[in-house]
Amino acid sequence: MRSSEKLSRKNLWGYAFGAIPTGLLGFVFSFKYIEFFFDDLALLPSYFIIGQIIYMTINSLNDPLSGQLSDRTDRERWGSRRLIYIKYGGPIWALTFLLVWFPWSLTNQIIIFIHYVVTICLFDTMYTLVILLWLALLPEMSTDIDERNKAQFFATVLGTVVTLPVFIIIASIPPNSDQFRVIMFVLAAISTVFILLTASMCEERPEFQSDKIFTLKESIIATFRSRAFLVYAGFYLCQNMLGSLGLSYFFVYLLLLESITPGLDIILLFFVIYFIIGYVGNIIAIRLQPKWGMRRIMLRFGIIRVIGSLVLLFLILMPALEWTIWYGLVLVTLASGYGIFHIPMQYLAIDEDEVLHGSRREGMFIGVMALLTRPGTSLGPIVATFILAAFGYVQGGDLAAQPASALLGIKILWLLVPAVVAAISLIFIYFYPLHDEALAEMQEKLEKLHEEKRAAYLSSGGSALESEEMDI
């Protein structure tokens, strides 16, 4: 009998399949929605910022509510507390994704604003319900750090294999075009299939089904009493802001790259660096994890990332050295490989909570984490809008239409702002408590607790078949 903390092949593939709709719907939305509303439909910057504030509010509140809904779901009646929402919420999420790309007006700013707010909030609500509970599956299926990192990396690579060609294809296609909308229909259909596969192949461990159900107030209080949780929330707020300044603003970064290296196949080269070099960084980080631990890797790689971004900015401010941008991007992207630990690190606070209170509350912990950190998803675009407006960026304009000041603003947006935010994030990681001896002690207690739960479940009527399934 092998450890119940190991992932079966079925569970591993089922969880990994969930990364495909995450990439096709979640990443494509982040990649194109700002270009669609801010550039193509030319929504006024003031309306755009107001919409982001509304989006930030909805974005924050729906996460803990979804987590609590899942944690309190009647397992005996519905057979699960996670998979039921993934199975039935997934197709609805795909539908809300499609609604984003069909403008209600091309000229009326008020109608464009209403469409902008309504559709991105609907999309995010269903995204939260499905993806939050998909993320909640992994820490329940295994508490082994290496297993989690392996599953997270496998899911990330599988998602990239499917989504990278899509990114390359749609990068230069205007979101406000019939060709783009046809592609979005195809992506929604493919995503629905893989969501259903995830729901059918993943398993919630039965020994946790009898865990005590806490009230919303009790669960929220528990999260705010966890030092590990709160410290990591500060880090993750910064990471969400960094993420919102990444692919979402590719359409402006592309202008800068075109000005520096005209004639180069910029789109292909950019995504090769962003994804392929990024995953080489992931592999290096995973290989070093047993020796250094996640926290130490994040600190060391993060420092290289910050210094690399600042040096690169200094170099490309000099016209004669602008060509170094591609080499700098390789280094900064490679150093960002510690991103593979972003999700597994936040699971540790969930594990610690189970040791302290005897029950797993993945839904609430991930939900409250989002409540505290998802505002970063809107803070990034708000800051970017101010910077682009201040430096004279022309909405919807090509490279010839942009003043030199706009290109300077893009350099600041791409390198200086992320360097500052990343540096702040490392302060939180420095004070993260679950590492080295403290982490080993917590994991030892958790393993003993799970053994007790497993024994209690089997002695109380868990069938032999279920016991065998847990050992596969």
C-alpha positions as CSV (number, residue, x, y, z in Angstrom):
1,M,0.0,0.0,0.0
2,R,1.5,3.3,-1.0
3,S,0.9,6.6,0.8
4,S,-2.6,8.1,0.5
5,E,-0.8,11.4,0.0
6,K,0.4,10.3,-3.5
7,L,-1.6,11.2,-6.6
8,S,-3.0,8.5,-8.8
9,R,-2.4,8.8,-12.5
10,K,-6.2,9.4,-13.0
11,N,-6.2,12.2,-10.5
12,L,-3.0,13.7,-11.9
13,W,-4.4,13.8,-15.5
14,G,-7.8,15.0,-14.3
15,Y,-6.3,17.9,-12.4
16,A,-4.0,18.8,-15.3
17,F,-6.9,18.9,-17.7
18,G,-8.3,21.7,-15.6
19,A,-5.4,23.9,-16.8
20,I,-6.6,23.8,-20.4
21,P,-9.9,25.8,-19.8
22,T,-7.9,28.0,-17.4
23,G,-5.6,28.8,-20.2
24,L,-8.1,29.0,-23.0
25,L,-10.7,31.0,-21.1
26,G,-8.9,32.6,-18.2
27,F,-5.6,33.6,-19.9
28,V,-7.2,34.5,-23.2
29,F,-9.7,36.8,-21.3
30,S,-6.8,38.5,-19.5
31,F,-4.8,38.7,-22.7
32,K,-7.4,40.4,-24.8
33,Y,-10.1,42.1,-22.7
34,I,-8.2,45.3,-22.0
35,E,-7.1,45.5,-25.7
36,F,-10.8,45.0,-26.6
37,F,-12.4,47.7,-24.4
38,F,-9.5,50.1,-23.9
39,D,-8.0,50.0,-27.4
40,D,-10.5,48.7,-29.9
41,L,-13.7,50.2,-28.4
42,A,-11.7,53.2,-27.1
43,L,-13.5,53.3,-23.7
44,L,-12.7,56.6,-22.0
45,P,-9.9,56.1,-19.4
46,S,-12.2,57.5,-16.7
47,Y,-14.9,54.9,-17.5
48,F,-12.3,52.2,-17.7
49,I,-10.9,53.0,-14.2
50,I,-14.4,53.2,-12.7
51,G,-15.2,49.8,-14.3
52,Q,-12.0,48.4,-12.8
53,I,-13.0,49.6,-9.4
54,I,-16.4,47.9,-9.7
55,Y,-14.8,44.8,-11.1
56,M,-12.3,44.8,-8.2
57,T,-15.1,44.9,-5.7
58,I,-17.1,42.0,-7.3
59,N,-13.9,40.1,-7.9
60,S,-13.0,40.2,-4.2
61,L,-16.4,39.4,-2.7
62,N,-17.4,36.5,-4.9
63,D,-14.3,34.4,-3.9
64,P,-15.0,33.9,-0.2
65,L,-18.7,33.4,-0.9
66,S,-17.9,30.7,-3.4
67,G,-15.4,29.1,-1.0
68,Q,-17.9,29.0,1.8
69,L,-20.7,27.7,-0.5
70,S,-18.4,24.8,-1.4
71,D,-17.2,24.1,2.1
72,R,-20.8,24.0,3.4
73,T,-22.2,21.9,0.6
74,D,-24.2,18.8,1.7
75,R,-21.8,16.0,0.7
76,E,-24.3,13.2,1.3
77,R,-26.9,14.9,-0.9
78,W,-24.7,16.0,-3.8
79,G,-21.9,13.5,-3.6
80,S,-19.2,16.2,-3.5
81,R,-18.4,19.7,-2.4
82,R,-16.1,20.7,-5.2
83,L,-16.8,18.6,-8.3
84,I,-20.5,19.3,-8.4
85,Y,-19.8,23.0,-9.1
86,I,-17.0,22.4,-11.6
87,K,-19.3,20.0,-13.6
88,Y,-22.3,22.3,-13.8
89,G,-20.6,25.7,-13.5
90,G,-18.1,25.0,-16.2
91,P,-20.4,25.3,-19.2
92,I,-22.0,28.4,-17.8
93,W,-18.5,29.9,-17.4
94,A,-17.8,29.2,-21.0
95,L,-21.0,31.0,-22.0
96,T,-20.1,34.1,-20.0
97,F,-16.7,34.1,-21.7
98,L,-18.5,34.4,-25.1
99,L,-20.6,37.3,-23.9
100,V,-17.6,39.5,-23.4
101,W,-16.6,39.6,-27.1
102,F,-20.0,40.8,-28.6
103,P,-20.1,44.6,-28.1
104,W,-23.5,46.2,-27.4
105,S,-22.4,49.4,-29.1
106,L,-19.4,50.6,-31.1
107,T,-19.8,54.3,-30.4
108,N,-22.0,55.0,-27.3
109,Q,-19.6,55.2,-24.4
110,I,-22.3,54.6,-21.8
111,I,-23.4,51.4,-23.4
112,I,-19.8,50.2,-23.9
113,F,-19.2,50.9,-20.3
114,I,-22.3,48.9,-19.2
115,H,-21.3,46.0,-21.4
116,Y,-17.7,46.2,-20.1
117,V,-18.8,46.1,-16.4
118,V,-21.6,43.5,-16.7
119,T,-19.7,41.0,-18.8
120,I,-16.4,41.0,-17.1
121,C,-18.1,40.7,-13.7
122,L,-20.3,37.8,-14.9
123,F,-17.2,36.1,-16.4
124,D,-15.2,36.6,-13.2
125,T,-18.0,35.2,-11.0
126,M,-18.2,32.0,-12.9
127,Y,-14.4,31.8,-13.3
128,T,-14.1,32.1,-9.5
129,L,-16.6,29.3,-8.8
130,V,-14.9,26.9,-11.2
131,I,-11.3,27.7,-10.9
132,L,-11.3,28.3,-7.1
133,L,-12.7,24.8,-6.6
134,W,-10.4,23.3,-9.1
135,L,-7.5,24.8,-7.2
136,A,-9.1,23.5,-3.9
137,L,-8.9,19.9,-5.3
138,L,-5.1,19.6,-5.3
139,P,-4.3,20.3,-1.6
140,E,-7.1,17.8,-0.6
141,M,-5.8,15.1,-3.0
142,S,-2.3,15.4,-1.6
143,T,-0.4,17.2,1.1
144,D,3.0,16.1,-0.2
145,I,4.9,19.2,-1.4
146,D,6.7,17.3,-4.2
147,E,3.4,15.8,-5.4
148,R,1.8,19.2,-5.5
149,N,4.7,20.8,-7.3
150,K,4.7,17.9,-9.8
151,A,1.0,18.2,-10.4
152,Q,1.1,22.0,-10.7
153,F,4.0,21.9,-13.2
154,F,2.4,19.1,-15.2
155,A,-0.9,21.1,-15.3
156,T,1.0,24.2,-16.3
157,V,2.9,22.5,-19.1
158,L,-0.2,20.7,-20.5
159,G,-2.1,24.0,-20.4
160,T,0.7,25.7,-22.2
161,V,1.0,23.1,-24.9
162,V,-2.7,23.7,-25.8
163,T,-2.8,27.4,-25.3
164,L,0.5,28.6,-26.7
165,P,-0.5,28.1,-30.3
166,V,-3.8,29.9,-29.6
167,F,-1.9,32.9,-28.1
168,I,0.3,33.1,-31.2
169,I,-2.7,32.9,-33.6
170,I,-4.8,35.5,-31.8
171,A,-2.0,37.9,-30.8
172,S,-2.4,40.0,-33.9
173,I,-6.2,39.4,-34.5
174,P,-8.3,42.4,-33.3
175,P,-10.8,41.2,-30.6
176,N,-13.5,43.3,-32.3
177,S,-13.5,41.1,-35.5
178,D,-15.7,38.2,-36.7
179,Q,-12.6,36.0,-37.1
180,F,-11.7,36.4,-33.4
181,R,-15.3,35.7,-32.3
182,V,-15.4,32.4,-34.3
183,I,-12.1,31.4,-32.5
184,M,-13.7,32.2,-29.2
185,F,-16.6,29.9,-29.9
186,V,-14.2,27.1,-30.6
187,L,-12.2,27.8,-27.4
188,A,-15.4,27.8,-25.3
189,A,-16.5,24.4,-26.7
190,I,-13.0,22.8,-26.1
191,S,-12.9,24.2,-22.6
192,T,-16.2,22.8,-21.7
193,V,-15.1,19.3,-22.7
194,F,-12.0,19.5,-20.5
195,I,-13.9,20.9,-17.6
196,L,-16.2,17.9,-17.7
197,L,-13.2,15.6,-17.9
198,T,-11.7,17.2,-14.8
199,A,-15.0,16.8,-13.0
200,S,-15.2,13.1,-13.9
201,M,-11.5,12.1,-13.3
202,C,-10.7,13.9,-10.1
203,E,-11.8,12.5,-6.7
204,E,-12.5,14.1,-3.4
205,R,-11.0,12.0,-0.6
206,P,-13.8,10.4,1.4
207,E,-12.1,10.6,4.8
208,F,-12.5,14.4,4.7
209,Q,-16.2,14.3,3.9
210,S,-17.2,14.1,7.6
211,D,-15.0,17.1,8.6
212,K,-16.7,19.7,10.8
213,I,-18.5,22.4,8.8
214,F,-17.7,25.9,10.1
215,T,-19.8,29.0,9.8
216,L,-18.8,31.9,7.5
217,K,-17.7,33.9,10.5
218,E,-15.7,31.1,12.0
219,S,-13.9,30.4,8.8
220,I,-13.0,34.0,8.1
221,I,-11.7,34.5,11.6
222,A,-9.5,31.4,11.3
223,T,-7.9,32.8,8.1
224,F,-7.1,36.1,9.8
225,R,-5.5,34.3,12.7
226,S,-3.0,32.5,10.5
227,R,0.2,34.4,10.2
228,A,1.3,32.2,7.3
229,F,-1.9,33.1,5.5
230,L,-1.7,36.8,6.0
231,V,1.9,37.1,5.2
232,Y,1.4,35.2,2.0
233,A,-1.6,37.2,1.1
234,G,0.6,40.3,0.9
235,F,2.9,38.5,-1.5
236,Y,0.1,37.2,-3.6
237,L,-1.5,40.7,-3.9
238,C,1.7,41.8,-5.5
239,Q,1.8,38.8,-7.8
240,N,-1.8,39.4,-9.0
241,M,-0.8,43.0,-9.8
242,L,2.3,41.8,-11.7
243,G,0.1,39.3,-13.6
244,S,-2.3,42.0,-14.6
245,L,0.6,44.0,-16.1
246,G,1.8,41.0,-18.1
247,L,0.0,39.5,-21.0
248,S,-2.9,41.9,-20.6
249,Y,-0.7,44.7,-22.0
250,F,1.0,42.7,-24.7
251,F,-0.6,45.0,-27.3
252,V,1.4,48.0,-26.0
253,Y,4.6,46.0,-25.3
254,L,4.4,44.9,-28.9
255,L,4.6,48.5,-30.1
256,L,7.9,49.0,-28.1
257,L,9.4,45.8,-29.5
258,E,8.4,46.8,-33.0
259,S,10.2,50.1,-32.5
260,I,13.4,48.4,-31.3
261,T,13.6,45.4,-33.6
262,P,11.5,46.0,-36.7
263,G,11.1,43.1,-39.1
264,L,11.7,40.5,-36.5
265,D,9.0,37.8,-35.9
266,I,8.3,39.5,-32.6
267,I,5.1,37.6,-31.6
268,L,6.7,34.2,-32.0
269,L,9.9,35.2,-30.2
270,F,8.0,36.9,-27.4
271,F,5.9,33.8,-26.6
272,V,8.8,31.4,-26.9
273,I,10.6,33.5,-24.2
274,Y,7.4,34.0,-22.1
275,F,6.4,30.3,-22.1
276,I,9.4,28.1,-23.0
277,I,12.1,30.0,-21.1
278,G,9.6,30.5,-18.3
279,Y,9.1,26.8,-17.9
280,V,12.8,26.2,-18.0
281,G,12.9,28.5,-15.0
282,N,10.1,26.4,-13.4
283,I,12.1,23.2,-13.9
284,I,15.2,24.7,-12.3
285,A,13.1,25.9,-9.3
286,I,11.5,22.5,-8.9
287,R,14.9,20.7,-9.1
288,L,16.4,23.1,-6.4
289,Q,13.3,22.8,-4.1
290,P,14.5,19.7,-2.1
291,K,17.8,21.4,-1.4
292,W,16.8,25.0,-0.8
293,G,13.0,24.9,-0.1
294,M,10.4,27.0,-1.8
295,R,10.9,30.1,0.3
296,R,14.6,30.4,-0.2
297,I,14.2,29.8,-4.0
298,M,11.6,32.6,-4.2
299,L,13.8,35.0,-2.4
300,R,16.9,34.3,-4.4
301,F,15.2,34.1,-7.8
302,G,13.1,37.1,-7.0
303,I,16.1,39.3,-6.2
304,I,17.7,38.3,-9.6
305,R,14.4,39.2,-11.2
306,V,14.2,42.7,-9.6
307,I,17.8,43.6,-10.3
308,G,17.6,42.2,-13.9
309,S,14.5,44.3,-14.6
310,L,16.1,47.5,-13.3
311,V,19.4,46.9,-15.2
312,L,17.4,46.2,-18.4
313,L,15.4,49.4,-18.0
314,F,18.6,51.4,-17.6
315,L,20.1,49.8,-20.7
316,I,17.1,50.3,-23.0
317,L,16.8,54.0,-22.0
318,M,19.9,54.4,-24.1
319,P,19.0,54.1,-27.8
320,A,22.3,52.4,-28.7
321,L,21.6,49.6,-26.2
322,E,17.9,49.0,-26.9
323,W,18.7,45.8,-28.7
324,T,19.6,44.2,-25.4
325,I,15.9,44.0,-24.5
326,W,15.6,40.4,-25.8
327,Y,18.6,39.2,-23.8
328,G,17.2,41.0,-20.7
329,L,13.8,39.4,-21.2
330,V,15.3,35.9,-21.2
331,L,17.1,36.5,-17.9
332,V,14.1,38.1,-16.2
333,T,11.8,35.4,-17.4
334,L,14.2,32.7,-16.3
335,A,14.4,34.2,-12.9
336,S,10.7,34.3,-12.7
337,G,10.6,30.5,-12.6
338,Y,9.7,30.6,-8.9
339,G,6.2,31.4,-10.0
340,I,5.6,27.6,-10.1
341,F,5.4,27.8,-6.3
342,H,2.8,30.5,-6.1
343,I,-0.1,28.1,-5.7
344,P,1.6,25.3,-3.6
345,M,2.9,27.9,-1.1
346,Q,-0.6,29.1,-0.3
347,Y,-1.8,25.5,0.3
348,L,0.6,25.3,3.3
349,A,-1.6,27.7,5.4
350,I,-4.6,25.4,4.7
351,D,-2.5,22.4,5.9
352,E,-1.6,24.3,9.1
353,D,-5.2,25.2,9.7
354,E,-6.2,21.5,9.5
355,V,-3.6,20.7,12.0
356,L,-4.9,23.3,14.4
357,H,-8.7,22.7,13.9
358,G,-9.0,19.2,12.5
359,S,-10.9,20.1,9.3
360,R,-9.9,21.1,5.8
361,R,-11.3,24.4,4.5
362,E,-9.7,24.8,1.1
363,G,-12.6,26.7,-0.3
364,M,-12.7,29.4,2.4
365,F,-9.0,29.8,2.6
366,I,-8.6,30.2,-1.2
367,G,-11.6,32.4,-1.3
368,V,-10.4,34.8,1.5
369,M,-7.0,34.8,-0.1
370,A,-8.7,36.0,-3.3
371,L,-10.7,38.6,-1.3
372,L,-7.4,40.1,-0.1
373,T,-5.4,39.7,-3.2
374,R,-7.6,39.9,-6.3
375,P,-7.8,43.7,-6.0
376,G,-4.3,43.5,-7.5
377,T,-5.8,42.3,-10.7
378,S,-7.5,45.7,-11.1
379,L,-4.8,47.8,-9.5
380,G,-2.4,46.8,-12.3
381,P,-4.7,48.2,-15.1
382,I,-5.6,51.3,-13.1
383,V,-1.9,52.1,-12.6
384,A,-1.2,51.3,-16.3
385,T,-4.1,53.5,-17.4
386,F,-2.6,56.5,-15.5
387,I,0.9,55.9,-16.8
388,L,-0.2,55.5,-20.5
389,A,-2.4,58.6,-20.3
390,A,0.3,60.6,-18.6
391,F,2.8,59.7,-21.3
392,G,0.5,60.5,-24.2
393,Y,-0.4,57.0,-25.4
394,V,-2.9,57.1,-28.3
395,Q,-5.6,54.5,-27.8
396,G,-5.9,52.3,-30.8
397,G,-3.0,53.9,-32.5
398,D,-0.3,52.0,-34.3
399,L,3.5,52.6,-33.8
400,A,3.5,55.6,-36.2
401,A,0.7,57.3,-34.2
402,Q,2.6,57.1,-30.8
403,P,4.8,59.9,-29.6
404,A,8.2,59.2,-28.2
405,S,6.9,59.9,-24.7
406,A,4.4,57.0,-25.1
407,L,7.3,54.5,-25.7
408,L,9.0,55.8,-22.6
409,G,5.8,55.2,-20.6
410,I,5.6,51.7,-21.9
411,K,9.2,51.0,-20.8
412,I,8.3,52.2,-17.3
413,L,5.1,50.2,-17.3
414,W,6.8,47.0,-18.4
415,L,10.0,47.1,-16.3
416,L,10.1,49.7,-13.5
417,V,6.6,49.2,-12.1
418,P,7.0,45.4,-12.0
419,A,10.5,45.7,-10.4
420,V,9.1,47.8,-7.6
421,V,6.1,45.5,-7.0
422,A,8.2,42.4,-7.1
423,A,10.6,43.9,-4.6
424,I,7.8,44.6,-2.2
425,S,6.5,41.0,-2.6
426,L,9.8,39.6,-1.5
427,I,9.5,41.4,1.9
428,F,6.5,39.3,2.6
429,I,8.2,36.1,1.6
430,Y,11.1,36.9,3.9
431,F,8.7,36.9,6.9
432,Y,6.8,33.7,5.7
433,P,6.9,31.4,8.8
434,L,6.4,27.9,7.3
435,H,9.8,26.9,6.2
436,D,12.6,24.6,7.3
437,E,12.0,23.1,10.8
438,A,8.6,24.7,11.3
439,L,7.4,23.3,8.0
440,A,8.7,19.8,8.6
441,E,7.1,19.7,12.1
442,M,3.7,20.9,10.7
443,Q,3.8,18.3,7.9
444,E,4.6,15.5,10.3
445,K,1.6,16.4,12.4
446,L,-0.6,16.6,9.3
447,E,0.5,13.1,8.1
448,K,-0.5,11.7,11.5
449,L,-3.8,13.5,11.4
450,H,-4.6,12.1,8.0
451,E,-3.7,8.6,9.1
452,E,-6.2,8.9,11.9
453,K,-8.9,10.2,9.6
454,R,-8.3,7.4,7.1
455,A,-8.5,4.8,9.9
456,A,-11.7,6.4,11.3
457,Y,-13.3,6.5,7.9
458,L,-12.6,2.8,7.2
459,S,-13.7,1.6,10.6
460,S,-16.9,3.5,10.3
461,G,-18.1,1.8,7.2
462,G,-15.8,2.9,4.4
463,S,-16.1,0.1,1.8
464,A,-13.3,-2.1,0.8
465,L,-13.7,-0.9,-2.7
466,E,-13.2,2.7,-1.6
467,S,-10.2,1.6,0.4
468,E,-8.6,0.1,-2.7
469,E,-9.4,3.2,-4.8
470,M,-7.5,5.3,-2.2
471,D,-4.4,3.1,-2.5
472,I,-4.2,3.1,-6.3
